[in-house]
Amino acid sequence: MHQVARKIVLGLAIAGTAGIAHAEVLSGQSFTDPGGIRVGSSTFPVRSKPGAGVDGQLRNAIAATSHFANARYKADTGVYHFSGRKLVEDGAPGSGVRDHSKLGVWSFAQAGNLDVWFGEWSAEVPTGATGSKTPGTHTVWYVGENNDVAATLPLAEPVRYTIRSINNYTGGALPVSTLTANFSTGVASASGDIGFREGAIRTVGKDVRLAASGVSVASSGGSGGNLDGRFFGTGAAGVAGIVKFADRNRDTAFGGIKAH
């Protein structure tokens, strides 16, 4: 078995469905279809880290998202892209309780060096071209560790973030936007691929949330969408979220860090 495939197998070959420990891991996803992706606090190989898994697969384990970030499947653009059938072609188990063939099609990226991730998932067709997606299953998501974000918000002046978008990834550089957050007034806006005005920033306990309506995403052709996101890390170092539209194929995930 290839060394890379062995690493994937060991990482996803599951330690059962023990309860999830409480941690400051926050997430969101556009749909929770049966058999679809699940994001949240990891159960394997370490607990209480940002994680992801697929409903009904590999004993429902939520693996740390960083564990999926295998360099073999990372493009020069920083996007990780693979499918369950591709993993099997590369040596992962294709049957039994460790069957990887039904893990679906993944495209995701990291927000800077933070343990914050955003991306999209679709079910994979069981036959035909490897990596082909099952219509009607497109799901966007984000997950990250918030740390002490609520206690360390930068209030002196507005903060700008460079964010990237993922929607039906086919290769190439991800579209870019600039998000401006004023934590003092609780107002945010964005321009570029993602556009909106008068977004709302709200702190709930240790959770710093971002919401906006009437959102447009040029790369997906979506308009009038609703944005749900969160800020992460000390000093609100990063941000990630999703934008949902009436047509789920236009739904978009985004993430990024402070602009320098």
TIVOBA-91049 format. One record per residue: residue number from 1; x, y, z of N, C-alpha, C in turn; residue in three letters. Coordinates in nm, 2 decimals, m for minus. Example, Ala and Ser with C-alpha at 12.3 -4.5 7.8 and 13.67 -1.06 7.14 Angstrom:
REM residues 2
NODE  num    n_px    n_py    n_pz   ca_px   ca_py   ca_pz    c_px    c_py    c_pz  residuo
NODE    1    1.32   m0.57    0.78    1.23   m0.45    0.78    1.32   m0.33    0.78      ala
NODE    2    1.28   m0.22    0.71    1.37   m0.11    0.71    1.29    0.00    0.79      ser
***
This chain:
REM residues 260
NODE  num    n_px    n_py    n_pz   ca_px   ca_py   ca_pz    c_px    c_py    c_pz  residuo
NODE    1    0.08   m0.12    0.00    0.00    0.00    0.00    0.09    0.12    0.00      met
NODE    2    0.05    0.22   m0.08    0.13    0.35   m0.08    0.13    0.41    0.06      his
NODE    3    0.25    0.47    0.09    0.26    0.54    0.22    0.15    0.64    0.24      gln
NODE    4    0.12    0.72    0.14    0.02    0.83    0.15   m0.12    0.76    0.18      val
NODE    5   m0.15    0.66    0.10   m0.28    0.59    0.13   m0.29    0.53    0.26      ala
NODE    6   m0.17    0.47    0.31   m0.17    0.41    0.44   m0.20    0.52    0.55      arg
NODE    7   m0.14    0.64    0.53   m0.17    0.75    0.63   m0.31    0.78    0.63      lys
NODE    8   m0.38    0.79    0.52   m0.52    0.82    0.51   m0.60    0.71    0.58      ile
NODE    9   m0.57    0.59    0.55   m0.64    0.48    0.61   m0.63    0.48    0.76      val
NODE   10   m0.51    0.50    0.81   m0.49    0.50    0.96   m0.57    0.62    1.02      leu
NODE   11   m0.57    0.73    0.95   m0.64    0.85    1.00   m0.79    0.83    1.00      gly
NODE   12   m0.84    0.76    0.90   m0.99    0.75    0.89   m1.04    0.62    0.94      leu
NODE   13   m0.95    0.53    0.98   m1.00    0.40    1.02   m1.05    0.40    1.16      ala
NODE   14   m1.12    0.46    1.21   m1.21    0.50    1.31   m1.19    0.43    1.45      ile
NODE   15   m1.20    0.51    1.54   m1.20    0.47    1.68   m1.34    0.47    1.75      ala
NODE   16   m1.44    0.45    1.67   m1.57    0.44    1.73   m1.64    0.57    1.74      gly
NODE   17   m1.75    0.57    1.81   m1.84    0.69    1.82   m1.85    0.74    1.96      thr
NODE   18   m1.74    0.75    2.03   m1.74    0.80    2.17   m1.79    0.94    2.17      ala
NODE   19   m1.84    0.99    2.28   m1.90    1.12    2.29   m1.80    1.23    2.26      gly
NODE   20   m1.85    1.34    2.21   m1.77    1.45    2.17   m1.74    1.54    2.29      ile
NODE   21   m1.61    1.56    2.32   m1.58    1.65    2.43   m1.62    1.79    2.40      ala
NODE   22   m1.65    1.87    2.50   m1.68    2.01    2.48   m1.56    2.09    2.45      his
NODE   23   m1.56    2.16    2.35   m1.45    2.25    2.31   m1.50    2.37    2.24      ala
NODE   24   m1.42    2.47    2.22   m1.46    2.59    2.15   m1.44    2.57    2.00      glu
NODE   25   m1.51    2.47    1.95   m1.51    2.45    1.81   m1.64    2.49    1.75      val
NODE   26   m1.64    2.58    1.65   m1.76    2.63    1.60   m1.77    2.60    1.45      leu
NODE   27   m1.89    2.58    1.40   m1.90    2.53    1.26   m2.04    2.57    1.20      ser
NODE   28   m2.05    2.56    1.07   m2.17    2.58    1.00   m2.17    2.50    0.87      gly
NODE   29   m2.29    2.46    0.83   m2.29    2.40    0.70   m2.43    2.42    0.64      gln
NODE   30   m2.44    2.42    0.51   m2.56    2.46    0.44   m2.67    2.36    0.44      ser
NODE   31   m2.64    2.23    0.45   m2.73    2.12    0.46   m2.68    2.01    0.55      phe
NODE   32   m2.77    1.94    0.61   m2.73    1.81    0.68   m2.81    1.70    0.63      thr
NODE   33   m2.80    1.67    0.50   m2.87    1.56    0.43   m2.82    1.43    0.49      asp
NODE   34   m2.91    1.33    0.49   m2.87    1.19    0.53   m2.76    1.15    0.43      pro
NODE   35   m2.65    1.10    0.49   m2.54    1.05    0.41   m2.44    1.16    0.37      gly
NODE   36   m2.47    1.28    0.42   m2.39    1.40    0.38   m2.27    1.43    0.48      gly
NODE   37   m2.20    1.54    0.45   m2.09    1.58    0.54   m2.14    1.62    0.67      ile
NODE   38   m2.06    1.61    0.77   m2.09    1.66    0.91   m1.96    1.73    0.95      arg
NODE   39   m1.97    1.85    1.01   m1.86    1.92    1.06   m1.88    1.96    1.21      val
NODE   40   m1.77    1.96    1.29   m1.79    1.99    1.43   m1.66    1.95    1.50      gly
NODE   41   m1.68    1.92    1.63   m1.57    1.88    1.71   m1.52    1.74    1.69      ser
NODE   42   m1.39    1.72    1.67   m1.34    1.59    1.62   m1.34    1.49    1.73      ser
NODE   43   m1.35    1.36    1.69   m1.35    1.25    1.78   m1.22    1.16    1.75      thr
NODE   44   m1.15    1.19    1.64   m1.04    1.11    1.60   m0.95    1.19    1.50      phe
NODE   45   m0.82    1.17    1.50   m0.73    1.10    1.59   m0.71    1.17    1.73      pro
NODE   46   m0.75    1.30    1.73   m0.75    1.38    1.85   m0.89    1.43    1.88      val
NODE   47   m0.92    1.46    2.00   m1.05    1.51    2.03   m1.06    1.66    2.04      arg
NODE   48   m1.18    1.71    2.01   m1.21    1.85    2.04   m1.13    1.95    1.95      ser
NODE   49   m1.10    1.91    1.83   m1.04    2.00    1.73   m1.14    2.01    1.61      lys
NODE   50   m1.12    2.12    1.53   m1.21    2.13    1.42   m1.21    2.00    1.33      pro
NODE   51   m1.32    1.95    1.30   m1.33    1.82    1.23   m1.44    1.81    1.13      gly
NODE   52   m1.43    1.70    1.06   m1.53    1.67    0.95   m1.54    1.52    0.93      ala
NODE   53   m1.66    1.47    0.89   m1.68    1.33    0.85   m1.80    1.32    0.76      gly
NODE   54   m1.84    1.20    0.73   m1.96    1.18    0.65   m2.06    1.09    0.72      val
NODE   55   m2.18    1.13    0.72   m2.29    1.06    0.79   m2.30    0.91    0.74      asp
NODE   56   m2.29    0.82    0.83   m2.30    0.68    0.80   m2.17    0.61    0.75      gly
NODE   57   m2.06    0.68    0.74   m1.94    0.63    0.69   m1.84    0.62    0.80      gln
NODE   58   m1.75    0.51    0.80   m1.64    0.50    0.89   m1.69    0.52    1.03      leu
NODE   59   m1.80    0.45    1.07   m1.86    0.46    1.20   m1.89    0.60    1.25      arg
NODE   60   m1.92    0.69    1.15   m1.96    0.82    1.19   m1.85    0.90    1.26      asn
NODE   61   m1.73    0.87    1.24   m1.62    0.94    1.30   m1.61    1.08    1.25      ala
NODE   62   m1.58    1.18    1.33   m1.55    1.31    1.29   m1.39    1.33    1.30      ile
NODE   63   m1.32    1.32    1.19   m1.18    1.33    1.20   m1.13    1.48    1.20      ala
NODE   64   m1.02    1.51    1.27   m0.97    1.64    1.27   m0.95    1.69    1.12      ala
NODE   65   m1.00    1.81    1.09   m0.99    1.85    0.95   m0.85    1.86    0.90      thr
NODE   66   m0.76    1.89    0.99   m0.62    1.90    0.95   m0.57    1.76    0.91      ser
NODE   67   m0.63    1.65    0.95   m0.59    1.52    0.91   m0.63    1.49    0.76      his
NODE   68   m0.73    1.56    0.71   m0.77    1.54    0.57   m0.68    1.62    0.48      phe
NODE   69   m0.60    1.71    0.54   m0.52    1.80    0.46   m0.39    1.73    0.42      ala
NODE   70   m0.40    1.64    0.33   m0.29    1.56    0.28   m0.22    1.63    0.16      asn
NODE   71   m0.09    1.65    0.17   m0.02    1.73    0.07   m0.03    1.67   m0.07      ala
NODE   72   m0.06    1.54   m0.08   m0.07    1.48   m0.21   m0.19    1.54   m0.29      arg
NODE   73   m0.29    1.58   m0.22   m0.41    1.63   m0.28   m0.42    1.79   m0.27      tyr
NODE   74   m0.31    1.85   m0.24   m0.32    2.00   m0.23   m0.26    2.06   m0.36      lys
NODE   75   m0.34    2.15   m0.42   m0.30    2.22   m0.54   m0.21    2.34   m0.50      ala
NODE   76   m0.15    2.40   m0.60   m0.06    2.51   m0.58   m0.14    2.63   m0.52      asp
NODE   77   m0.27    2.63   m0.55   m0.36    2.74   m0.50   m0.39    2.72   m0.35      thr
NODE   78   m0.35    2.61   m0.29   m0.38    2.59   m0.15   m0.51    2.51   m0.12      gly
NODE   79   m0.57    2.47   m0.23   m0.70    2.40   m0.22   m0.67    2.25   m0.21      val
NODE   80   m0.73    2.18   m0.11   m0.72    2.03   m0.11   m0.84    1.98   m0.18      tyr
NODE   81   m0.82    1.88   m0.27   m0.93    1.83   m0.35   m0.91    1.68   m0.37      his
NODE   82   m1.01    1.60   m0.33   m1.00    1.46   m0.35   m1.14    1.40   m0.34      phe
NODE   83   m1.15    1.27   m0.37   m1.28    1.20   m0.36   m1.25    1.07   m0.29      ser
NODE   84   m1.36    1.01   m0.24   m1.35    0.88   m0.18   m1.30    0.77   m0.28      gly
NODE   85   m1.35    0.77   m0.40   m1.31    0.67   m0.50   m1.16    0.70   m0.54      arg
NODE   86   m1.12    0.82   m0.54   m0.98    0.85   m0.57   m0.89    0.79   m0.45      lys
NODE   87   m0.93    0.81   m0.33   m0.85    0.75   m0.22   m0.84    0.60   m0.23      leu
NODE   88   m0.95    0.53   m0.28   m0.94    0.39   m0.30   m0.85    0.35   m0.41      val
NODE   89   m0.85    0.43   m0.52   m0.76    0.41   m0.63   m0.61    0.42   m0.58      glu
NODE   90   m0.59    0.51   m0.48   m0.46    0.53   m0.43   m0.42    0.43   m0.31      asp
NODE   91   m0.51    0.34   m0.29   m0.47    0.23   m0.19   m0.56    0.22   m0.07      gly
NODE   92   m0.65    0.31   m0.04   m0.73    0.31    0.08   m0.83    0.19    0.06      ala
NODE   93   m0.89    0.14    0.17   m0.98    0.03    0.16   m1.11    0.07    0.09      pro
NODE   94   m1.16   m0.02    0.01   m1.28    0.00   m0.07   m1.40   m0.08   m0.04      gly
NODE   95   m1.39   m0.15    0.08   m1.50   m0.23    0.12   m1.49   m0.25    0.27      ser
NODE   96   m1.60   m0.31    0.33   m1.60   m0.33    0.47   m1.62   m0.21    0.56      gly
NODE   97   m1.59   m0.22    0.69   m1.62   m0.11    0.78   m1.52    0.01    0.76      val
NODE   98   m1.41   m0.01    0.69   m1.32    0.09    0.66   m1.33    0.14    0.51      arg
NODE   99   m1.44    0.11    0.45   m1.46    0.15    0.31   m1.45    0.31    0.30      asp
NODE  100   m1.36    0.35    0.21   m1.35    0.50    0.19   m1.42    0.54    0.06      his
NODE  101   m1.47    0.45   m0.01   m1.52    0.48   m0.15   m1.65    0.58   m0.14      ser
NODE  102   m1.71    0.58   m0.03   m1.84    0.66   m0.02   m1.82    0.79    0.06      lys
NODE  103   m1.69    0.84    0.06   m1.66    0.96    0.14   m1.70    1.09    0.06      leu
NODE  104   m1.73    1.07   m0.07   m1.77    1.19   m0.14   m1.66    1.27   m0.20      gly
NODE  105   m1.69    1.39   m0.26   m1.60    1.47   m0.33   m1.57    1.60   m0.24      val
NODE  106   m1.45    1.62   m0.21   m1.41    1.73   m0.12   m1.33    1.83   m0.19      trp
NODE  107   m1.35    1.96   m0.16   m1.27    2.07   m0.19   m1.27    2.17   m0.08      ser
NODE  108   m1.15    2.19   m0.02   m1.15    2.28    0.10   m1.01    2.35    0.11      phe
NODE  109   m1.01    2.45    0.19   m0.89    2.53    0.22   m0.88    2.58    0.36      ala
NODE  110   m0.76    2.63    0.40   m0.74    2.67    0.53   m0.73    2.82    0.53      gln
NODE  111   m0.78    2.88    0.64   m0.77    3.03    0.66   m0.63    3.06    0.72      ala
NODE  112   m0.54    3.10    0.63   m0.40    3.13    0.68   m0.34    3.00    0.74      gly
NODE  113   m0.28    3.02    0.86   m0.23    2.91    0.94   m0.31    2.88    1.06      asn
NODE  114   m0.43    2.94    1.06   m0.52    2.91    1.17   m0.59    2.77    1.16      leu
NODE  115   m0.63    2.71    1.27   m0.71    2.59    1.26   m0.85    2.62    1.23      asp
NODE  116   m0.87    2.68    1.11   m1.00    2.72    1.06   m1.00    2.68    0.91      val
NODE  117   m1.11    2.61    0.87   m1.12    2.55    0.74   m1.26    2.58    0.68      trp
NODE  118   m1.26    2.59    0.55   m1.38    2.61    0.48   m1.38    2.54    0.34      phe
NODE  119   m1.50    2.49    0.30   m1.50    2.42    0.17   m1.64    2.37    0.13      gly
NODE  120   m1.63    2.27    0.04   m1.76    2.22   m0.01   m1.74    2.07   m0.03      glu
NODE  121   m1.86    2.00   m0.03   m1.87    1.86   m0.04   m1.99    1.82   m0.12      trp
NODE  122   m1.97    1.71   m0.20   m2.08    1.65   m0.27   m2.07    1.50   m0.27      ser
NODE  123   m2.18    1.43   m0.27   m2.17    1.29   m0.28   m2.11    1.25   m0.42      ala
NODE  124   m2.04    1.14   m0.43   m1.97    1.10   m0.55   m2.05    0.98   m0.61      glu
NODE  125   m2.07    0.99   m0.75   m2.14    0.88   m0.82   m2.06    0.75   m0.80      val
NODE  126   m2.13    0.64   m0.78   m2.06    0.51   m0.76   m1.99    0.45   m0.88      pro
NODE  127   m2.03    0.49   m1.00   m1.97    0.44   m1.12   m1.94    0.56   m1.21      thr
NODE  128   m1.87    0.54   m1.32   m1.84    0.65   m1.41   m1.71    0.71   m1.37      gly
NODE  129   m1.69    0.83   m1.42   m1.56    0.90   m1.39   m1.54    0.93   m1.25      ala
NODE  130   m1.42    0.90   m1.20   m1.39    0.93   m1.06   m1.40    1.07   m1.03      thr
NODE  131   m1.46    1.11   m0.92   m1.47    1.25   m0.88   m1.60    1.31   m0.93      gly
NODE  132   m1.68    1.24   m1.01   m1.81    1.30   m1.06   m1.91    1.31   m0.94      ser
NODE  133   m1.98    1.42   m0.94   m2.06    1.45   m0.82   m2.21    1.41   m0.85      lys
NODE  134   m2.27    1.37   m0.74   m2.42    1.34   m0.75   m2.50    1.47   m0.74      thr
NODE  135   m2.58    1.49   m0.84   m2.66    1.62   m0.84   m2.74    1.63   m0.71      pro
NODE  136   m2.76    1.76   m0.67   m2.85    1.78   m0.56   m2.79    1.76   m0.42      gly
NODE  137   m2.65    1.74   m0.41   m2.59    1.71   m0.29   m2.49    1.82   m0.25      thr
NODE  138   m2.47    1.92   m0.33   m2.37    2.02   m0.30   m2.39    2.09   m0.16      his
NODE  139   m2.29    2.08   m0.08   m2.30    2.13    0.06   m2.17    2.21    0.09      thr
NODE  140   m2.19    2.33    0.14   m2.07    2.42    0.18   m2.07    2.42    0.33      val
NODE  141   m1.95    2.44    0.38   m1.92    2.43    0.53   m1.80    2.51    0.57      trp
NODE  142   m1.80    2.53    0.71   m1.68    2.59    0.77   m1.67    2.53    0.91      tyr
NODE  143   m1.55    2.53    0.96   m1.53    2.48    1.10   m1.40    2.54    1.15      val
NODE  144   m1.39    2.58    1.28   m1.27    2.64    1.33   m1.27    2.65    1.48      gly
NODE  145   m1.16    2.68    1.54   m1.14    2.69    1.68   m1.14    2.84    1.72      glu
NODE  146   m1.23    2.89    1.81   m1.24    3.03    1.83   m1.14    3.09    1.93      asn
NODE  147   m1.09    3.00    2.02   m0.99    3.05    2.12   m1.05    3.17    2.20      asn
NODE  148   m0.97    3.27    2.22   m1.02    3.39    2.30   m1.07    3.50    2.22      asp
NODE  149   m1.13    3.48    2.10   m1.17    3.58    2.01   m1.26    3.69    2.07      val
NODE  150   m1.36    3.65    2.15   m1.45    3.74    2.21   m1.39    3.84    2.31      ala
NODE  151   m1.28    3.80    2.37   m1.22    3.88    2.48   m1.11    3.97    2.42      ala
NODE  152   m1.07    3.95    2.29   m0.96    4.02    2.23   m1.00    4.09    2.10      thr
NODE  153   m1.12    4.13    2.09   m1.16    4.20    1.96   m1.09    4.33    1.95      leu
NODE  154   m1.04    4.36    1.83   m0.98    4.49    1.80   m1.08    4.60    1.78      pro
NODE  155   m1.09    4.69    1.87   m1.20    4.79    1.87   m1.16    4.92    1.83      leu
NODE  156   m1.03    4.95    1.81   m0.98    5.08    1.78   m1.02    5.13    1.65      ala
NODE  157   m1.02    5.04    1.55   m1.05    5.08    1.41   m1.10    4.96    1.33      glu
NODE  158   m1.16    4.99    1.22   m1.21    4.88    1.13   m1.10    4.79    1.09      pro
NODE  159   m1.13    4.66    1.07   m1.03    4.56    1.04   m1.06    4.50    0.90      val
NODE  160   m0.96    4.49    0.81   m0.99    4.43    0.68   m0.93    4.29    0.67      arg
NODE  161   m1.01    4.21    0.61   m0.97    4.07    0.59   m0.97    4.04    0.44      tyr
NODE  162   m0.87    3.96    0.40   m0.87    3.90    0.26   m0.93    3.76    0.27      thr
NODE  163   m1.04    3.75    0.20   m1.11    3.62    0.21   m1.12    3.55    0.07      ile
NODE  164   m1.12    3.42    0.06   m1.13    3.35   m0.06   m1.26    3.27   m0.06      arg
NODE  165   m1.32    3.24   m0.18   m1.44    3.17   m0.20   m1.42    3.04   m0.26      ser
NODE  166   m1.51    2.94   m0.22   m1.51    2.81   m0.29   m1.65    2.78   m0.33      ile
NODE  167   m1.67    2.75   m0.46   m1.80    2.71   m0.51   m1.78    2.63   m0.64      asn
NODE  168   m1.81    2.50   m0.63   m1.80    2.41   m0.75   m1.66    2.42   m0.81      asn
NODE  169   m1.56    2.39   m0.72   m1.42    2.41   m0.75   m1.38    2.31   m0.87      tyr
NODE  170   m1.31    2.37   m0.97   m1.26    2.29   m1.08   m1.11    2.31   m1.10      thr
NODE  171   m1.04    2.38   m1.01   m0.90    2.41   m1.02   m0.88    2.56   m1.04      gly
NODE  172   m0.76    2.61   m1.03   m0.73    2.75   m1.04   m0.74    2.82   m0.91      gly
NODE  173   m0.70    2.95   m0.91   m0.70    3.03   m0.79   m0.84    3.06   m0.75      ala
NODE  174   m0.86    3.07   m0.62   m0.99    3.10   m0.56   m1.02    3.25   m0.58      leu
NODE  175   m1.15    3.28   m0.60   m1.19    3.43   m0.61   m1.16    3.49   m0.47      pro
NODE  176   m1.13    3.62   m0.48   m1.09    3.70   m0.36   m1.19    3.81   m0.33      val
NODE  177   m1.21    3.84   m0.20   m1.29    3.95   m0.16   m1.22    4.02   m0.05      ser
NODE  178   m1.26    4.14   m0.02   m1.21    4.22    0.10   m1.33    4.23    0.19      thr
NODE  179   m1.32    4.18    0.31   m1.43    4.20    0.41   m1.38    4.30    0.52      leu
NODE  180   m1.46    4.40    0.55   m1.43    4.50    0.65   m1.52    4.49    0.77      thr
NODE  181   m1.46    4.47    0.88   m1.53    4.45    1.01   m1.51    4.56    1.11      ala
NODE  182   m1.61    4.63    1.15   m1.60    4.73    1.26   m1.65    4.67    1.39      asn
NODE  183   m1.57    4.62    1.47   m1.61    4.55    1.59   m1.67    4.65    1.69      phe
NODE  184   m1.63    4.78    1.68   m1.68    4.88    1.77   m1.83    4.91    1.75      ser
NODE  185   m1.87    4.92    1.62   m2.00    4.95    1.58   m2.09    4.82    1.55      thr
NODE  186   m2.02    4.71    1.53   m2.09    4.59    1.50   m2.14    4.58    1.35      gly
NODE  187   m2.07    4.65    1.26   m2.11    4.65    1.12   m2.00    4.60    1.03      val
NODE  188   m2.04    4.52    0.93   m1.94    4.47    0.84   m1.99    4.48    0.69      ala
NODE  189   m1.90    4.48    0.60   m1.93    4.49    0.46   m1.82    4.41    0.38      ser
NODE  190   m1.85    4.38    0.25   m1.76    4.31    0.17   m1.77    4.35    0.03      ala
NODE  191   m1.65    4.35   m0.04   m1.65    4.38   m0.18   m1.56    4.29   m0.25      ser
NODE  192   m1.58    4.26   m0.38   m1.50    4.17   m0.46   m1.59    4.06   m0.50      gly
NODE  193   m1.54    3.93   m0.49   m1.63    3.82   m0.53   m1.76    3.82   m0.45      asp
NODE  194   m1.74    3.83   m0.32   m1.86    3.84   m0.23   m1.89    3.99   m0.20      ile
NODE  195   m2.01    4.02   m0.21   m2.05    4.16   m0.19   m2.17    4.17   m0.10      gly
NODE  196   m2.16    4.26    0.00   m2.28    4.29    0.09   m2.25    4.42    0.17      phe
NODE  197   m2.35    4.48    0.22   m2.34    4.60    0.30   m2.42    4.58    0.43      arg
NODE  198   m2.38    4.65    0.53   m2.45    4.65    0.66   m2.47    4.51    0.72      glu
NODE  199   m2.37    4.43    0.71   m2.37    4.30    0.78   m2.36    4.33    0.93      gly
NODE  200   m2.40    4.23    1.01   m2.41    4.25    1.15   m2.31    4.16    1.22      ala
NODE  201   m2.23    4.22    1.32   m2.14    4.14    1.40   m2.20    4.14    1.54      ile
NODE  202   m2.21    4.02    1.60   m2.28    4.00    1.73   m2.20    3.90    1.81      arg
NODE  203   m2.17    3.94    1.93   m2.10    3.85    2.03   m2.20    3.79    2.12      thr
NODE  204   m2.19    3.65    2.12   m2.28    3.57    2.21   m2.19    3.48    2.29      val
NODE  205   m2.16    3.52    2.42   m2.07    3.45    2.50   m1.93    3.46    2.44      gly
NODE  206   m1.87    3.35    2.41   m1.74    3.34    2.35   m1.74    3.34    2.19      lys
NODE  207   m1.86    3.35    2.14   m1.88    3.33    2.00   m1.91    3.47    1.93      asp
NODE  208   m1.83    3.50    1.83   m1.84    3.63    1.76   m1.89    3.60    1.62      val
NODE  209   m2.02    3.63    1.60   m2.09    3.59    1.48   m2.10    3.70    1.37      arg
NODE  210   m2.11    3.66    1.25   m2.12    3.75    1.14   m2.24    3.71    1.05      leu
NODE  211   m2.33    3.80    1.02   m2.45    3.77    0.94   m2.48    3.88    0.85      ala
NODE  212   m2.53    3.85    0.73   m2.57    3.95    0.63   m2.67    3.89    0.54      ala
NODE  213   m2.76    3.98    0.49   m2.86    3.94    0.39   m2.83    4.02    0.26      ser
NODE  214   m2.90    3.98    0.15   m2.88    4.04    0.03   m2.74    4.03   m0.03      gly
NODE  215   m2.68    3.91    0.00   m2.54    3.89   m0.04   m2.53    3.84   m0.18      val
NODE  216   m2.43    3.89   m0.25   m2.40    3.84   m0.39   m2.27    3.77   m0.39      ser
NODE  217   m2.26    3.67   m0.48   m2.13    3.60   m0.50   m2.11    3.59   m0.65      val
NODE  218   m2.02    3.67   m0.70   m2.00    3.68   m0.85   m1.96    3.55   m0.91      ala
NODE  219   m1.87    3.47   m0.84   m1.82    3.35   m0.90   m1.93    3.24   m0.91      ser
NODE  220   m2.03    3.24   m0.83   m2.13    3.14   m0.83   m2.26    3.19   m0.90      ser
NODE  221   m2.26    3.32   m0.93   m2.38    3.38   m0.99   m2.50    3.40   m0.90      gly
NODE  222   m2.47    3.39   m0.77   m2.58    3.40   m0.67   m2.60    3.54   m0.63      gly
NODE  223   m2.73    3.57   m0.60   m2.77    3.71   m0.55   m2.88    3.69   m0.45      ser
NODE  224   m2.89    3.79   m0.36   m2.99    3.78   m0.26   m2.97    3.67   m0.16      gly
NODE  225   m2.85    3.63   m0.13   m2.82    3.52   m0.04   m2.81    3.57    0.11      gly
NODE  226   m2.80    3.47    0.19   m2.78    3.49    0.34   m2.65    3.44    0.38      asn
NODE  227   m2.58    3.52    0.45   m2.44    3.48    0.50   m2.44    3.45    0.65      leu
NODE  228   m2.37    3.34    0.68   m2.36    3.30    0.82   m2.21    3.27    0.84      asp
NODE  229   m2.15    3.34    0.94   m2.00    3.32    0.96   m1.96    3.35    1.10      gly
NODE  230   m1.83    3.33    1.13   m1.78    3.36    1.26   m1.64    3.41    1.25      arg
NODE  231   m1.59    3.48    1.35   m1.45    3.52    1.36   m1.38    3.43    1.45      phe
NODE  232   m1.25    3.41    1.43   m1.18    3.31    1.50   m1.04    3.36    1.54      phe
NODE  233   m0.99    3.31    1.65   m0.85    3.34    1.69   m0.84    3.47    1.77      gly
NODE  234   m0.72    3.48    1.84   m0.69    3.59    1.92   m0.69    3.72    1.83      thr
NODE  235   m0.76    3.82    1.88   m0.77    3.95    1.80   m0.85    3.93    1.68      gly
NODE  236   m0.94    3.83    1.67   m1.02    3.81    1.55   m0.93    3.79    1.43      ala
NODE  237   m0.83    3.70    1.44   m0.73    3.69    1.34   m0.79    3.64    1.21      ala
NODE  238   m0.90    3.56    1.21   m0.95    3.50    1.09   m1.10    3.50    1.09      gly
NODE  239   m1.16    3.47    0.98   m1.30    3.46    0.96   m1.34    3.35    0.86      val
NODE  240   m1.45    3.29    0.88   m1.50    3.19    0.78   m1.65    3.18    0.79      ala
NODE  241   m1.71    3.13    0.68   m1.85    3.12    0.68   m1.90    3.06    0.55      gly
NODE  242   m2.04    3.07    0.53   m2.10    3.03    0.41   m2.21    3.13    0.37      ile
NODE  243   m2.24    3.12    0.24   m2.35    3.20    0.18   m2.44    3.11    0.12      val
NODE  244   m2.57    3.12    0.16   m2.67    3.03    0.10   m2.77    3.10    0.01      lys
NODE  245   m2.81    3.04   m0.10   m2.90    3.09   m0.20   m3.02    3.00   m0.22      phe
NODE  246   m3.12    3.04   m0.29   m3.23    2.95   m0.32   m3.19    2.83   m0.40      ala
NODE  247   m3.09    2.84   m0.48   m3.03    2.73   m0.56   m2.90    2.69   m0.49      asp
NODE  248   m2.91    2.57   m0.43   m2.79    2.52   m0.35   m2.66    2.51   m0.43      arg
NODE  249   m2.67    2.49   m0.56   m2.55    2.48   m0.64   m2.47    2.61   m0.64      asn
NODE  250   m2.54    2.72   m0.60   m2.47    2.85   m0.60   m2.41    2.88   m0.46      arg
NODE  251   m2.45    2.80   m0.36   m2.40    2.82   m0.22   m2.24    2.82   m0.22      asp
NODE  252   m2.19    2.90   m0.14   m2.04    2.93   m0.14   m1.99    2.93    0.00      thr
NODE  253   m1.87    2.87    0.02   m1.80    2.88    0.15   m1.69    2.98    0.13      ala
NODE  254   m1.65    3.05    0.24   m1.54    3.15    0.23   m1.46    3.14    0.36      phe
NODE  255   m1.34    3.19    0.36   m1.25    3.20    0.47   m1.13    3.29    0.44      gly
NODE  256   m1.07    3.34    0.55   m0.95    3.43    0.53   m0.90    3.48    0.66      gly
NODE  257   m0.80    3.57    0.64   m0.73    3.62    0.76   m0.72    3.78    0.74      ile
NODE  258   m0.67    3.84    0.84   m0.65    3.99    0.83   m0.56    4.02    0.72      lys
NODE  259   m0.59    4.13    0.65   m0.51    4.18    0.54   m0.39    4.25    0.60      ala
NODE  260   m0.27    4.24    0.54   m0.15    4.31    0.59   m0.11    4.42    0.49      his
***
